[in-house]
Amino acid sequence: MERVLGIGGYFLRAADPAALTAWYRDVLGLDADENGLWAQQAGPTVFAAFESGTDYFGSPRQQTMLNFRVRDLDAMLDQLRAAGADVAPGTQDMDGVGRFGWVTDPEGNRVELWQPA
């Protein structure tokens, strides 16, 4: 059986694609080129389905949630707050998995930040 090798991209609609791309670059440090190509660091990726009624993604209209691995969750959340980003209060710890925090981008998409254990 042929298998997928990894996530090749994540695509989202935006009212202002250029501004949203700039936000991900300037606020989260996502260093993509003009075509959106981003060479990320190797590491684990989680693929998980949630119940349709979950509130984990924030708005019920949001069907998917992007999760970024980060080195230092507290430093990233402080950086986001300093940039005026909409950072959710609190974090979540999962034994053996890591720590999680959340930010909402300017288009209303909740993004999860994960510091692996």
Secondary structure by P-SEA (a helix, b strand, c coil): ccccccccbbbbbbccaaaaaaaaaccccccccccccccccbbbbbbbbccccccccccccccbbbbbbbccaaaaaaaaaaacccccccccccccbbbbbbbbcccbbbbbbbbcc
